[in-house]
Amino acid sequence: MMYRSLSLVRHFAERSRQKKAEVAILRFLADLENHPFKADTSRDPREENAYYRLRRMVSFAQAFDNIPPHPASELLSSLLRVGDPYHAKIDIRSITAVSASKGKLVGELDSLPETMSFDDSYPPNYGPFDEEQTARLREAILREFNPSATRNREIFDVTDVTWSHERIVGNCGASRRFSLWRRLAGREGWRTVWLHARITPVYLDEDGFTDLLSSWRIVRVNRSRTLERSLWDMRQAWPDGPCPLDYAPAWQPDRPETWIIPLPHHAPDALRETLIRVHAAIDRAGIEDVLRSISEARCLKIIGGAQGENDLPLDVT
């Protein structure tokens, strides 16, 4: 009799716990529907590229220490794999972006002004340049890209994003000049400009990417502070549910966040209809889906061919 009474107590306690969990989840989803995510507009897309956005989100996942842990965060934290560097001669036109230790990264080289000024006493020149001007342009670029006297200035450090057409050259402050050199190299009558590159390939963990893509979306958003009142109760009740990777505290109300959102089929039946509406609102707001962007880049690379198919390997010992 006592055993049966204990069983009933446990049964009702479990039902009560489940009911509280359901209420916490539904309350959060209701808050999210009433105060939907907005697109992150804090960054200029011309000063960004998809690889840098992904790398930043991976770093958020690696630093994620919330309780309970999130399975998508664990997958994301090991999504990128860096290969061994190698040397090759590459066509300058295969470079798509320029990083910067001074100033900002340039993710769209063609957005930069097509000008170059060698002397403050003269207006900027649009080119094309003669051989002497081209030599001065090249020297100015090498001086900015590789200012160290202890290394070969003729070698450019390049990150090859293997799942897309992105190739990012490391820079110290000559983005505009490099952009002009690259554009001039694409004009009719110019011979191919070959760069000696030290290339570091970056790969995706294919199994991890497939698991992420099949169950979650990862989005960069601005959110309402109203969500805070129900967020943490929901997280305890639904460890696989919506989750910010880089939670912005109350004293940083305008800081964007990276959120993991489960796909409807990955949620309990009672929540799927609501989640469908949440995802529809994300699409209507024009919010970037990082995993979808990677998938699109992979498709474009397959259609357009490999970025480095004309590379000339170099044996550097």
C-alpha positions as CSV (number, residue, x, y, z in Angstrom):
1,M,0.0,0.0,0.0
2,M,2.8,2.4,0.9
3,Y,4.7,1.5,-2.3
4,R,1.5,2.3,-4.3
5,S,1.2,5.6,-2.5
6,L,4.8,6.5,-3.3
7,S,4.2,5.6,-7.0
8,L,1.2,7.9,-7.1
9,V,3.2,10.7,-5.5
10,R,6.0,10.3,-8.1
11,H,3.4,10.1,-10.9
12,F,1.7,13.3,-10.0
13,A,5.0,15.1,-9.3
14,E,6.2,14.1,-12.8
15,R,3.0,15.3,-14.3
16,S,3.3,18.6,-12.4
17,R,6.9,19.0,-13.6
18,Q,5.9,18.3,-17.2
19,K,3.1,20.8,-17.0
20,K,5.4,23.5,-15.6
21,A,7.9,22.8,-18.4
22,E,5.2,23.1,-21.1
23,V,3.9,26.4,-19.6
24,A,7.5,27.8,-19.6
25,I,8.1,26.8,-23.2
26,L,4.7,28.1,-24.4
27,R,5.2,31.4,-22.5
28,F,8.5,32.0,-24.2
29,L,7.2,31.2,-27.7
30,A,4.2,33.5,-27.1
31,D,6.7,36.3,-26.1
32,L,8.7,35.6,-29.3
33,E,5.6,35.8,-31.5
34,N,4.6,39.0,-29.9
35,H,8.1,40.5,-30.0
36,P,9.7,38.9,-33.0
37,F,13.4,39.0,-33.9
38,K,14.7,41.8,-36.1
39,A,17.6,41.6,-38.6
40,D,21.1,42.6,-37.3
41,T,22.0,45.9,-39.1
42,S,25.0,46.8,-37.0
43,R,27.5,45.7,-39.6
44,D,28.1,46.9,-43.2
45,P,28.0,43.8,-45.5
46,R,30.8,45.4,-47.6
47,E,33.0,45.0,-44.6
48,E,32.0,41.5,-43.8
49,N,32.1,38.1,-45.5
50,A,30.4,34.8,-44.8
51,Y,33.5,33.0,-43.5
52,Y,34.2,35.7,-40.9
53,R,30.6,35.7,-39.7
54,L,30.8,31.9,-39.4
55,R,34.1,31.9,-37.6
56,R,32.8,34.5,-35.1
57,M,29.8,32.3,-34.4
58,V,32.0,29.2,-33.9
59,S,34.0,31.2,-31.4
60,F,30.7,32.0,-29.6
61,A,29.9,28.3,-29.5
62,Q,33.3,27.4,-28.1
63,A,32.9,30.0,-25.3
64,F,29.3,28.8,-24.6
65,D,29.1,27.7,-21.0
66,N,25.3,27.9,-20.2
67,I,23.6,25.2,-18.2
68,P,22.1,23.1,-19.6
69,P,24.4,22.7,-22.6
70,H,23.0,22.9,-26.1
71,P,23.7,20.1,-28.7
72,A,23.8,22.5,-31.6
73,S,26.4,24.6,-29.8
74,E,28.6,21.5,-29.3
75,L,28.3,20.7,-33.1
76,L,29.0,24.3,-34.1
77,S,32.1,24.6,-31.9
78,S,33.9,21.9,-33.9
79,L,32.5,22.8,-37.3
80,L,35.7,24.4,-38.8
81,R,38.9,22.5,-39.6
82,V,42.1,24.2,-40.7
83,G,44.3,22.3,-43.1
84,D,48.1,22.4,-43.7
85,P,49.4,25.5,-45.5
86,Y,50.9,25.2,-49.0
87,H,52.5,27.5,-51.5
88,A,51.2,28.2,-55.0
89,K,51.1,30.9,-57.7
90,I,47.5,32.2,-58.0
91,D,45.7,34.6,-60.2
92,I,45.0,37.8,-58.4
93,R,41.5,37.8,-59.7
94,S,40.7,34.7,-57.5
95,I,41.0,36.9,-54.4
96,T,37.5,37.9,-53.2
97,A,38.2,39.7,-49.9
98,V,40.9,41.5,-47.9
99,S,41.3,41.2,-44.2
100,A,42.9,44.0,-42.1
101,S,44.9,44.3,-39.0
102,K,44.4,48.0,-39.3
103,G,41.0,49.3,-40.3
104,K,38.2,47.1,-41.3
105,L,37.9,43.9,-43.3
106,V,36.7,44.4,-46.9
107,G,34.4,41.6,-48.0
108,E,33.5,43.1,-51.4
109,L,36.6,44.3,-53.2
110,D,34.6,45.6,-56.1
111,S,32.8,48.1,-53.8
112,L,36.0,50.1,-53.2
113,P,36.7,53.3,-55.3
114,E,38.7,52.5,-58.3
115,T,41.3,55.2,-57.6
116,M,44.9,55.5,-56.6
117,S,46.9,58.6,-55.5
118,F,50.6,58.5,-55.4
119,D,51.1,62.1,-54.5
120,D,48.9,64.4,-52.4
121,S,49.6,67.2,-54.9
122,Y,47.7,65.4,-57.6
123,P,44.1,64.2,-57.8
124,P,43.5,60.4,-57.6
125,N,44.1,58.5,-60.8
126,Y,41.6,56.0,-62.1
127,G,44.1,54.2,-64.4
128,P,44.9,52.4,-66.5
129,F,48.5,52.9,-65.5
130,D,51.7,52.7,-67.5
131,E,54.5,50.3,-66.4
132,E,56.1,52.9,-64.1
133,Q,52.8,53.7,-62.3
134,T,51.9,50.0,-62.1
135,A,55.3,49.2,-60.5
136,R,54.7,52.0,-57.9
137,L,51.3,50.6,-57.2
138,R,52.7,47.1,-56.7
139,E,55.4,48.4,-54.4
140,A,53.0,50.4,-52.3
141,I,50.8,47.3,-51.9
142,L,53.8,45.1,-50.9
143,R,54.9,47.7,-48.4
144,E,51.5,47.7,-46.7
145,F,50.7,44.0,-46.9
146,N,54.0,42.7,-45.7
147,P,55.8,45.5,-43.7
148,S,58.1,43.1,-41.9
149,A,61.7,43.2,-42.9
150,T,62.2,39.7,-41.6
151,R,60.1,37.9,-44.2
152,N,59.7,37.7,-48.0
153,R,57.4,40.6,-49.0
154,E,56.5,38.9,-52.2
155,I,54.4,36.1,-50.4
156,F,50.8,36.8,-49.7
157,D,49.0,34.9,-46.9
158,V,45.6,33.6,-48.3
159,T,42.8,31.8,-46.5
160,D,41.0,29.5,-48.9
161,V,37.4,28.8,-47.8
162,T,37.0,25.5,-49.5
163,W,33.2,25.3,-49.5
164,S,32.7,28.6,-51.3
165,H,34.4,30.9,-53.8
166,E,35.9,33.0,-51.0
167,R,39.7,33.6,-50.9
168,I,40.8,36.2,-48.3
169,V,44.2,37.7,-48.5
170,G,45.8,39.0,-45.3
171,N,46.4,42.7,-45.3
172,C,47.7,45.5,-43.1
173,G,46.1,48.6,-44.7
174,A,46.3,48.6,-48.5
175,S,42.7,47.4,-49.4
176,R,42.0,50.2,-51.9
177,R,45.3,49.8,-53.7
178,F,44.9,46.0,-53.8
179,S,41.4,46.4,-55.1
180,L,42.6,48.7,-57.9
181,W,45.4,46.3,-58.9
182,R,43.0,43.4,-59.0
183,R,40.5,45.3,-61.1
184,L,43.2,46.5,-63.6
185,A,44.3,42.9,-63.9
186,G,40.8,42.0,-65.1
187,R,40.8,44.5,-67.9
188,E,41.3,43.5,-71.5
189,G,44.9,43.7,-72.6
190,W,46.4,43.0,-69.2
191,R,48.4,39.9,-68.8
192,T,47.5,37.6,-65.8
193,V,48.9,38.9,-62.5
194,W,50.3,35.9,-60.5
195,L,50.8,36.2,-56.8
196,H,53.0,33.9,-54.7
197,A,50.6,32.8,-52.0
198,R,50.9,30.8,-48.8
199,I,47.5,29.3,-48.8
200,T,45.7,28.0,-45.7
201,P,42.6,25.9,-46.6
202,V,39.6,25.9,-44.2
203,Y,37.2,23.0,-44.3
204,L,33.8,22.2,-42.8
205,D,33.2,19.1,-40.6
206,E,30.7,17.5,-43.0
207,D,29.0,15.3,-40.5
208,G,28.6,18.1,-38.0
209,F,27.3,20.5,-40.7
210,T,24.7,17.9,-41.9
211,D,23.5,17.4,-38.3
212,L,23.2,21.1,-37.8
213,L,21.4,21.8,-41.1
214,S,18.9,19.0,-40.5
215,S,17.7,20.2,-37.1
216,W,18.4,23.9,-36.4
217,R,18.8,27.4,-37.8
218,I,21.5,29.8,-36.7
219,V,20.6,33.4,-37.0
220,R,22.1,36.8,-36.1
221,V,19.4,39.0,-34.7
222,N,18.3,41.9,-32.6
223,R,15.8,40.9,-30.0
224,S,13.4,42.5,-27.6
225,R,14.4,42.6,-23.9
226,T,10.9,41.3,-23.1
227,L,12.2,37.8,-24.0
228,E,14.4,37.8,-20.9
229,R,11.5,37.3,-18.6
230,S,10.7,33.8,-20.0
231,L,14.0,32.8,-21.6
232,W,15.8,31.0,-18.8
233,D,12.7,29.1,-17.6
234,M,12.3,27.9,-21.2
235,R,16.0,26.9,-21.4
236,Q,15.7,24.7,-18.3
237,A,12.5,23.1,-19.6
238,W,13.7,22.6,-23.2
239,P,17.5,22.1,-23.5
240,D,17.3,21.6,-27.3
241,G,15.1,24.7,-27.8
242,P,15.8,28.3,-28.8
243,C,19.1,29.5,-27.3
244,P,21.3,32.6,-27.6
245,L,25.0,31.7,-28.1
246,D,26.2,35.2,-27.0
247,Y,23.6,36.5,-24.6
248,A,23.7,40.3,-24.4
249,P,23.0,41.5,-20.8
250,A,20.5,44.3,-19.9
251,W,23.2,47.0,-20.0
252,Q,23.9,46.3,-23.7
253,P,20.3,46.4,-25.0
254,D,21.3,47.2,-28.6
255,R,23.9,44.5,-29.0
256,P,22.9,41.8,-31.6
257,E,23.0,38.1,-30.6
258,T,23.4,34.8,-32.4
259,W,20.5,32.4,-31.8
260,I,20.0,28.7,-32.3
261,I,16.4,28.0,-33.4
262,P,15.1,24.4,-33.7
263,L,13.4,23.4,-36.9
264,P,9.7,22.5,-36.4
265,H,10.2,18.8,-37.1
266,H,12.9,18.7,-34.3
267,A,10.3,20.0,-31.7
268,P,7.6,18.2,-29.8
269,D,4.3,17.9,-31.7
270,A,2.5,20.5,-29.5
271,L,5.1,23.2,-30.4
272,R,5.4,22.7,-34.2
273,E,2.6,25.0,-35.3
274,T,4.0,27.8,-33.2
275,L,7.6,27.2,-34.4
276,I,6.4,27.3,-38.1
277,R,5.1,30.8,-37.5
278,V,8.4,31.8,-35.7
279,H,10.4,30.6,-38.7
280,A,8.1,32.4,-41.1
281,A,8.6,35.6,-39.2
282,I,12.4,35.2,-39.4
283,D,12.1,34.8,-43.2
284,R,9.9,37.9,-43.5
285,A,12.3,40.0,-41.4
286,G,15.2,39.2,-43.9
287,I,17.3,37.7,-41.1
288,E,20.4,35.8,-42.4
289,D,20.4,32.1,-41.9
290,V,24.1,31.2,-41.6
291,L,23.7,27.5,-42.4
292,R,21.5,28.3,-45.4
293,S,24.2,30.8,-46.6
294,I,26.8,28.0,-46.4
295,S,24.6,25.6,-48.4
296,E,24.0,28.3,-51.1
297,A,27.8,29.0,-51.3
298,R,28.5,25.3,-51.8
299,C,25.9,25.0,-54.6
300,L,27.4,28.1,-56.4
301,K,30.9,26.6,-56.1
302,I,29.7,23.3,-57.7
303,I,28.0,25.2,-60.5
304,G,30.9,27.7,-61.1
305,G,33.9,25.4,-60.6
306,A,36.7,25.5,-58.2
307,Q,38.2,28.9,-57.3
308,G,41.8,27.6,-57.5
309,E,41.6,25.4,-60.5
310,N,44.3,27.6,-62.3
311,D,46.7,27.6,-59.4
312,L,50.3,26.7,-60.1
313,P,51.7,24.6,-57.1
314,L,55.1,25.7,-55.8
315,D,57.6,23.5,-54.0
316,V,58.9,25.6,-51.1
317,T,61.4,23.9,-48.8
